[in-house]
Amino acid sequence: MLMDVKLGQLGSWLAMRDFTPGGIMGAVQRGYNRYYNKYINVRKGGIGGISMLLAGYVVLSYVWSYSHVKHDRRRKYH
């Protein structure tokens, strides 16, 4: 896991990762399963997992439309 890697070992850790399409898809699948089992598939679930997903979507959509928003914020509407 990336959190367990020290800064000096980062290069060798990255060299051991599988960057083939199958390896990337496996990493995405493991991340999704970890998120789902931690926040969605719980006995006493709350709104935390869904709200985190929604907040991520809002941030991602803002990043995608930032170039358009950047030009509109200095316009005067009068």
Distance bins in CASP14 RR format, pairs under 12 A and 6 or more apart:
PFRMAT RR
TARGET T0000
AUTHOR 0000-0000-0000
RMODE 2
METHOD distances of the structure
MODEL  1
1 13 0 0 0 0 1 0 0 0 0 0 0
1 17 0 0 0 0 0 1 0 0 0 0 0
1 27 0 0 0 0 0 1 0 0 0 0 0
1 30 0 0 0 0 0 1 0 0 0 0 0
1 31 0 0 0 0 0 1 0 0 0 0 0
1 34 0 0 0 0 0 1 0 0 0 0 0
2 9 0 0 0 0 0 1 0 0 0 0 0
2 10 0 0 0 0 1 0 0 0 0 0 0
2 11 0 0 0 0 0 1 0 0 0 0 0
2 13 1 0 0 1 0 0 0 0 0 0 0
2 14 0 0 0 0 1 0 0 0 0 0 0
2 16 0 0 0 0 0 1 0 0 0 0 0
2 17 0 0 0 0 1 0 0 0 0 0 0
2 27 0 0 0 0 0 1 0 0 0 0 0
2 31 0 0 0 0 0 1 0 0 0 0 0
3 10 0 0 0 0 0 1 0 0 0 0 0
3 13 0 0 0 0 0 1 0 0 0 0 0
4 10 0 0 0 0 0 1 0 0 0 0 0
4 13 0 0 0 0 1 0 0 0 0 0 0
5 11 0 0 0 0 1 0 0 0 0 0 0
5 12 0 0 0 0 1 0 0 0 0 0 0
5 13 1 0 1 0 0 0 0 0 0 0 0
5 14 0 0 0 0 1 0 0 0 0 0 0
5 15 0 0 0 0 0 1 0 0 0 0 0
5 16 0 0 0 0 0 1 0 0 0 0 0
5 17 0 0 0 0 0 1 0 0 0 0 0
6 12 0 0 0 0 0 1 0 0 0 0 0
6 13 0 0 0 0 1 0 0 0 0 0 0
7 13 0 0 0 0 0 1 0 0 0 0 0
8 14 0 0 0 0 0 1 0 0 0 0 0
9 15 0 0 0 0 0 1 0 0 0 0 0
9 16 0 0 0 0 0 1 0 0 0 0 0
10 16 0 0 0 0 0 1 0 0 0 0 0
10 17 0 0 0 0 0 1 0 0 0 0 0
11 17 0 0 0 0 1 0 0 0 0 0 0
17 23 0 0 0 0 1 0 0 0 0 0 0
17 24 0 0 0 0 1 0 0 0 0 0 0
17 26 0 0 0 0 0 1 0 0 0 0 0
17 27 0 0 0 0 1 0 0 0 0 0 0
18 24 1 0 0 1 0 0 0 0 0 0 0
18 25 0 0 0 0 0 1 0 0 0 0 0
18 26 0 0 0 0 1 0 0 0 0 0 0
18 27 1 0 0 1 0 0 0 0 0 0 0
18 30 0 0 0 0 0 1 0 0 0 0 0
19 25 0 0 0 0 0 1 0 0 0 0 0
19 26 0 0 0 0 0 1 0 0 0 0 0
19 27 0 0 0 0 1 0 0 0 0 0 0
20 26 0 0 0 0 1 0 0 0 0 0 0
20 27 0 0 0 0 0 1 0 0 0 0 0
21 27 0 0 0 0 0 1 0 0 0 0 0
21 28 0 0 0 0 0 1 0 0 0 0 0
22 28 0 0 0 0 1 0 0 0 0 0 0
22 29 0 0 0 0 1 0 0 0 0 0 0
22 30 0 0 0 0 0 1 0 0 0 0 0
23 29 0 0 0 0 1 0 0 0 0 0 0
23 30 0 0 0 0 1 0 0 0 0 0 0
24 30 0 0 0 0 0 1 0 0 0 0 0
24 31 0 0 0 0 0 1 0 0 0 0 0
25 31 0 0 0 0 0 1 0 0 0 0 0
25 32 0 0 0 0 0 1 0 0 0 0 0
26 32 0 0 0 0 1 0 0 0 0 0 0
26 33 0 0 0 0 1 0 0 0 0 0 0
26 34 0 0 0 0 0 1 0 0 0 0 0
27 33 0 0 0 0 0 1 0 0 0 0 0
27 34 0 0 0 0 0 1 0 0 0 0 0
28 34 0 0 0 0 0 1 0 0 0 0 0
28 35 0 0 0 0 0 1 0 0 0 0 0
29 35 0 0 0 0 0 1 0 0 0 0 0
29 36 0 0 0 0 0 1 0 0 0 0 0
30 36 0 0 0 0 0 1 0 0 0 0 0
30 37 0 0 0 0 0 1 0 0 0 0 0
31 37 0 0 0 0 1 0 0 0 0 0 0
31 38 0 0 0 0 1 0 0 0 0 0 0
31 39 0 0 0 0 0 1 0 0 0 0 0
32 38 0 0 0 0 0 1 0 0 0 0 0
32 39 0 0 0 0 0 1 0 0 0 0 0
32 40 0 0 0 0 0 1 0 0 0 0 0
32 41 0 0 0 0 0 1 0 0 0 0 0
32 53 0 0 0 0 0 1 0 0 0 0 0
33 39 0 0 0 0 0 1 0 0 0 0 0
33 40 0 0 0 0 0 1 0 0 0 0 0
33 41 0 0 0 0 1 0 0 0 0 0 0
34 40 0 0 0 0 0 1 0 0 0 0 0
34 41 0 0 0 0 0 1 0 0 0 0 0
35 41 0 0 0 0 1 0 0 0 0 0 0
35 42 0 0 0 0 0 1 0 0 0 0 0
35 48 0 0 0 0 0 1 0 0 0 0 0
35 49 0 0 0 0 1 0 0 0 0 0 0
35 50 0 0 0 0 0 1 0 0 0 0 0
35 52 0 0 0 0 1 0 0 0 0 0 0
35 53 0 0 0 0 1 0 0 0 0 0 0
35 56 0 0 0 0 0 1 0 0 0 0 0
36 42 0 0 0 0 1 0 0 0 0 0 0
36 49 0 0 0 0 1 0 0 0 0 0 0
36 50 0 0 0 0 0 1 0 0 0 0 0
36 52 0 0 0 0 0 1 0 0 0 0 0
36 53 0 0 0 0 0 1 0 0 0 0 0
37 43 0 0 0 0 0 1 0 0 0 0 0
37 49 0 0 0 0 0 1 0 0 0 0 0
38 45 0 0 0 0 0 1 0 0 0 0 0
38 48 0 0 0 0 0 1 0 0 0 0 0
38 49 0 0 0 0 1 0 0 0 0 0 0
38 52 0 0 0 0 0 1 0 0 0 0 0
39 45 0 0 0 0 1 0 0 0 0 0 0
39 46 0 0 0 0 1 0 0 0 0 0 0
39 47 0 0 0 0 0 1 0 0 0 0 0
39 48 1 0 0 1 0 0 0 0 0 0 0
39 49 1 1 0 0 0 0 0 0 0 0 0
39 50 0 0 0 0 1 0 0 0 0 0 0
39 51 0 0 0 0 1 0 0 0 0 0 0
39 52 1 0 0 1 0 0 0 0 0 0 0
39 53 0 0 0 0 1 0 0 0 0 0 0
40 46 0 0 0 0 1 0 0 0 0 0 0
40 47 0 0 0 0 0 1 0 0 0 0 0
40 48 0 0 0 0 1 0 0 0 0 0 0
40 49 1 0 0 1 0 0 0 0 0 0 0
40 50 1 0 0 1 0 0 0 0 0 0 0
40 51 0 0 0 0 0 1 0 0 0 0 0
40 52 0 0 0 0 0 1 0 0 0 0 0
40 53 0 0 0 0 1 0 0 0 0 0 0
41 49 0 0 0 0 0 1 0 0 0 0 0
42 48 0 0 0 0 0 1 0 0 0 0 0
42 49 0 0 0 0 1 0 0 0 0 0 0
42 50 0 0 0 0 0 1 0 0 0 0 0
45 51 0 0 0 0 0 1 0 0 0 0 0
46 52 0 0 0 0 0 1 0 0 0 0 0
47 53 0 0 0 0 0 1 0 0 0 0 0
47 54 0 0 0 0 1 0 0 0 0 0 0
47 55 0 0 0 0 0 1 0 0 0 0 0
48 54 0 0 0 0 1 0 0 0 0 0 0
48 55 0 0 0 0 1 0 0 0 0 0 0
49 55 0 0 0 0 1 0 0 0 0 0 0
49 56 0 0 0 0 0 1 0 0 0 0 0
50 56 0 0 0 0 0 1 0 0 0 0 0
50 57 0 0 0 0 0 1 0 0 0 0 0
51 57 0 0 0 0 0 1 0 0 0 0 0
51 58 0 0 0 0 0 1 0 0 0 0 0
52 58 0 0 0 0 0 1 0 0 0 0 0
52 59 0 0 0 0 0 1 0 0 0 0 0
53 59 0 0 0 0 0 1 0 0 0 0 0
53 60 0 0 0 0 0 1 0 0 0 0 0
54 60 0 0 0 0 0 1 0 0 0 0 0
54 61 0 0 0 0 0 1 0 0 0 0 0
55 61 0 0 0 0 0 1 0 0 0 0 0
55 62 0 0 0 0 0 1 0 0 0 0 0
56 62 0 0 0 0 1 0 0 0 0 0 0
56 63 0 0 0 0 1 0 0 0 0 0 0
56 64 0 0 0 0 0 1 0 0 0 0 0
57 63 0 0 0 0 0 1 0 0 0 0 0
57 64 0 0 0 0 0 1 0 0 0 0 0
58 64 0 0 0 0 0 1 0 0 0 0 0
58 65 0 0 0 0 0 1 0 0 0 0 0
59 65 0 0 0 0 0 1 0 0 0 0 0
59 66 0 0 0 0 0 1 0 0 0 0 0
60 66 0 0 0 0 0 1 0 0 0 0 0
61 68 0 0 0 0 0 1 0 0 0 0 0
61 69 0 0 0 0 0 1 0 0 0 0 0
62 68 0 0 0 0 0 1 0 0 0 0 0
62 69 1 0 0 1 0 0 0 0 0 0 0
62 70 0 0 0 0 0 1 0 0 0 0 0
63 69 0 0 0 0 1 0 0 0 0 0 0
63 70 0 0 0 0 0 1 0 0 0 0 0
65 71 0 0 0 0 0 1 0 0 0 0 0
65 72 0 0 0 0 1 0 0 0 0 0 0
66 72 0 0 0 0 0 1 0 0 0 0 0
66 73 0 0 0 0 0 1 0 0 0 0 0
67 73 0 0 0 0 0 1 0 0 0 0 0
68 75 0 0 0 0 0 1 0 0 0 0 0
69 75 0 0 0 0 0 1 0 0 0 0 0
END
